[in-house]
């Protein structure tokens, strides 16, 4: 702990929950749904009696996991009493109590965990990755998603990222016809250098009955993996596809929690898994999923939702300290998709990677004016 700091400094005195609306720089189309001009989100700010500030972020998507309004209410109405007046050192006890206080709302719980760990890291003078077990990698290969319905705009986006060193490109498929997807893949493959890797994400966009023959066509592009080809509950079809194809099948929507990761191993419904703080409720649960997968030889990928910067920083600390999340990560939305950067200093995405911040805690600071500019409602 730095000179002068005491555990008393970690008593949370104030909790502010801000419902935001992020403007978006580009349209996004996914098998599961479309996003156009803007996206709601939640920013959490905890202030201790000693004046330390901890930041958290919930990034739900209504068609995927939950709503921003519901997660803001979970924090404001149901979780506030567990936090205010308590020490951030009690983070595990608080998270256990949160699971009993409100079912689901993993995004709110992830935000709460982030803010408490940010406070602990700042009090101890160490990055969150140190708290999470120690740093195993400081640079995380960046994957960007090709998901704009304007494919020409997407190719410009890809060329710009190529120039920055990005080598992992995840193409969102399943929202157009199969033939149109094959044309997009051909055109993308033509602009990528030999050391770049294509990955394909259907976001549940295929029907199970004819998925296999479509995915066999996709294997011609040698994708690193094919993500969530069918609906999340079609786990038997996922298992069939994983067994039938040479290309690894990666579970995203079919694996939200450690319990579902156990099912993934038991039923063999995926060869790899996307770990997202917003699906499972934070870094601790993400590490459980990665460990369950790792014990079965299943590697993990660092997935994200529409995250504005605080959540991405938490994801970086998670991947930086988790050996089995070894397939890269998509920590690019704050820089390239969301139209307002709420971080005082944007995340460093140089050389085709996201990089672990050096400063204590999450290592990011929120710009108050930028946050005000996207605030819909602030509580507390
Ligand atoms: Mg996905």
Boltz pocket constraint, residues with backbone or C-beta under 6 A from the ligand:
constraints:
  - pocket:
      binder: B
      contacts: [[A, 201], [A, 203], [A, 227], [A, 228], [A, 252], [A, 253], [A, 274], [A, 303]]
      max_distance: 6.0
